[in-house]
């Protein structure tokens, strides 16, 4: 299997909708990659690992016919701090 964290969003979405990979697998790959990068960069303030895993489990239970185009893709938000 390929490195799931290196898949493009388009490829990850296609594979998730097709059932080739699960949302849970994508989340685990993203969490591992984030942890490795965050040690060096300190880029993330909050990572809800438990919530991400729970959501992935719920998403994996949804039938393929009911999955949307971004189904199961992990996301992150970056907020810039206002400077005084």
Residue, then its C-alpha position, 0 to 999 in steps of 0.5 A: x500500500x502507498x503512503x496514504x498521507x502523500x495521496x492528493x485529495x482527489x486520489x484519497x477521495x476517489x479511493x475512499x468513495x470506492x472503498x479501497x481505503x477507509x476514512x480511519x486509515x486516512x486519519x491515522x496516516x494524517x495524524x502520524x504525519x502531523x505528529x512528525x511534522x509538528x515536532x519540528x515545526x510547532x505548527x498545530x496548537x490543537x489536534x483532536x485525535x479522539x474526535x478525528x478517529x470517532x468521526x472517521x469510524x462514523x464515516x466508514x459506516x456510511x454506504x458508498x452510495x451515500x458518500x459525497x465528494x470529500x467523504x473521509x478526507x481529513x482537514x486542518x485549519x490554519x489561523x493567523x494570529x493578529x499582530x498588535 
